[in-house]
Amino acid sequence: MAERTYDDGAQNERTALAWTRTALALLVGVVLATRLAAEPLGPAAVVFGLLVAPVAVAVLLLARRRYRRSHEALHSDRALPDGKLPGLVAVVTLLLAVLEIAYALA
């Protein structure tokens, strides 16, 4: 009996772990950026944190859902999930960049 070098679930597991790390890094980045920018930007930084931190948490929750859908799709020959989650990560990263530019200019 030949051993298989391909594992049906390993790639999906690694991708799910990467999404989890990315979501947690975004959340920590939003919290730290809000904390650093709170003094020079005042309430605007706090509002930013209150609006963007839940989006970072949503990325974490959507990543778990994406893992389940990918797992089901891989085992039933259906289409894999779309690219909406990477787009959401890009939006949060762009918003973080805007906050940091405002912080640098303040």
Secondary structure, DSSP 4 states (H G I P E B T S, - for coil): -PPPS--TTHHHHHHHHHHHHHHHHHHHHHHHHHHHHHHHHTHHHHHHHHHHHHHHHHHHHHHHHHHHHHHHHHHHTPPPP-SHHHHHHHHHHHHHHHHHHHHHH-
